[in-house]
Amino acid sequence: MAEPAQPGSGRLRPPEGLWRRRVASFGHAFRGVWAALGSEVHLRFHAVATAVVTGLGFYCGISRLEWALVAISVACVWATELMNTAIEALTDLASPDYHPLAGKAKDVAAGAVLLAALGAVVVGALVFGPYVFGR
């Protein structure tokens, strides 16, 4: 439970170490992204695609709404790719030998990435198509 910051101040402060744990959790998350970038070819492809799409967005001068759609699409692809990487690692740990359910778990996770990527391609075509091919 939170304690008063100073006697009589009426303000509450978080328990000791809460901020340090929060900051550390961001560090763990960034370390996970960097680890995945270092080991996953597909994630590096997504990183290059993100840079290209961002550059194209600036070049075309897309609207705030278009930026929002592009950002959501990029975030969905990255999130599903990271989840796929985590599922593959845990599956390999839990089932080092082949098992049909392990294969199914990996296939379903890869399918999620495929759907997110296809959705991002559709959003990209709808957003950038008019700029590239003329309105």
Phi and psi in degrees as a GROMACS rama.xvg file:
@    title "Ramachandran Plot"
@    xaxis  label "Phi"
@    yaxis  label "Psi"
@TYPE xy
-71.8513  149.055  ALA-2
-111.802  154.219  GLU-3
-62.0394  143.015  PRO-4
-63.3936  -45.7326  ALA-5
-141.131  148.562  GLN-6
-55.9715  127.748  PRO-7
82.7295  -3.08296  GLY-8
-78.5315  -24.4277  SER-9
78.7269  -6.57519  GLY-10
-89.0603  146.259  ARG-11
-102.654  146.668  LEU-12
-126.5  153.457  ARG-13
-68.3699  157.752  PRO-14
-57.0229  153.32  PRO-15
-53.2768  130.782  GLU-16
88.0425  -4.47638  GLY-17
-62.0506  -46.1994  LEU-18
-65.3132  -38.8142  TRP-19
-62.4207  -40.9913  ARG-20
-67.099  -38.6789  ARG-21
-63.6093  -46.8279  ARG-22
-62.844  -41.7223  VAL-23
-62.5216  -36.5006  ALA-24
-65.0544  -35.0871  SER-25
-65.2251  -39.0827  PHE-26
-61.4198  -42.611  GLY-27
-62.2841  -41.8383  HIS-28
-64.0439  -46.5314  ALA-29
-63.7313  -37.2428  PHE-30
-62.5557  -38.1639  ARG-31
-65.0264  -41.2616  GLY-32
-63.6357  -45.5035  VAL-33
-64.2925  -38.5672  TRP-34
-63.6916  -42.4346  ALA-35
-66.114  -40.793  ALA-36
-60.9732  -35.2811  LEU-37
-74.1337  -22.3975  GLY-38
-115.042  -15.1937  SER-39
-112.148  114.694  GLU-40
-61.9829  -41.6818  VAL-41
-62.7247  -36.3498  HIS-42
-68.5552  -35.9381  LEU-43
-65.608  -36.9982  ARG-44
-61.1619  -43.4898  PHE-45
-64.1527  -34.8216  HIS-46
-64.6501  -43.5964  ALA-47
-65.2508  -43.644  VAL-48
-61.9115  -38.6216  ALA-49
-62.4852  -43.4846  THR-50
-64.0148  -41.8705  ALA-51
-64.1975  -46.1158  VAL-52
-64.5924  -39.905  VAL-53
-63.5517  -45.7044  THR-54
-61.3054  -42.4844  GLY-55
-63.9604  -37.4178  LEU-56
-62.3947  -42.8875  GLY-57
-67.675  -41.564  PHE-58
-62.2871  -43.4  TYR-59
-81.1703  -14.5617  CYS-60
64.6175  46.7116  GLY-61
-64.8915  156.585  ILE-62
-74.9653  170.072  SER-63
-59.8338  -41.4808  ARG-64
-64.195  -41.4717  LEU-65
-64.8153  -39.7003  GLU-66
-60.246  -41.5592  TRP-67
-62.5112  -44.1994  ALA-68
-63.8737  -42.3531  LEU-69
-64.9103  -44.7815  VAL-70
-62.7683  -42.2446  ALA-71
-64.2388  -41.4524  ILE-72
-63.4564  -46.1125  SER-73
-61.3786  -45.4852  VAL-74
-62.3923  -39.7642  ALA-75
-64.1685  -43.2431  CYS-76
-63.8125  -47.1266  VAL-77
-61.694  -44.6277  TRP-78
-62.8634  -44.155  ALA-79
-68.194  -36.1823  THR-80
-65.5052  -41.2932  GLU-81
-66.1514  -40.6733  LEU-82
-64.3488  -39.7368  MET-83
-59.8876  -44.1531  ASN-84
-61.5049  -43.4064  THR-85
-65.082  -42.1961  ALA-86
-64.7071  -41.8765  ILE-87
-62.2835  -43.2151  GLU-88
-64.1189  -45.2324  ALA-89
-66.7311  -36.8876  LEU-90
-65.3094  -42.3362  THR-91
-64.1289  -36.1779  ASP-92
-68.3268  -45.4486  LEU-93
-76.1593  -29.9701  ALA-94
-137.658  76.5516  SER-95
-62.0989  -32.1059  PRO-96
-89.2095  159.774  ASP-97
-63.7553  135.807  TYR-98
-143.573  137.237  HIS-99
-57.2482  -36.7543  PRO-100
-70.6553  -33.4417  LEU-101
-65.0046  -43.5122  ALA-102
-62.1076  -40.3854  GLY-103
-63.9797  -42.9093  LYS-104
-59.4221  -44.6885  ALA-105
-66.0721  -40.9474  LYS-106
-65.0608  -41.7672  ASP-107
-65.5742  -42.1237  VAL-108
-62.8748  -41.2802  ALA-109
-65.9394  -35.9151  ALA-110
-62.1977  -36.7274  GLY-111
-62.7454  -41.5122  ALA-112
-63.8718  -43.5864  VAL-113
-58.593  -46.232  LEU-114
-64.2002  -41.9635  LEU-115
-62.4833  -42.4332  ALA-116
-66.3128  -41.5631  ALA-117
-64.0877  -40.4819  LEU-118
-61.3636  -40.1059  GLY-119
-65.7612  -36.6358  ALA-120
-64.1787  -41.9519  VAL-121
-62.7991  -46.6822  VAL-122
-60.4957  -44.2856  VAL-123
-59.6292  -41.8023  GLY-124
-65.7727  -40.617  ALA-125
-70.1031  -37.3095  LEU-126
-77.9459  -49.9695  VAL-127
-90.8117  -20.6572  PHE-128
-51.6807  -52.4006  GLY-129
-61.6235  -32.3474  PRO-130
-73.6294  -38.6703  TYR-131
-78.1321  -43.3257  VAL-132
-100.041  4.83677  PHE-133
84.0705  151.39  GLY-134
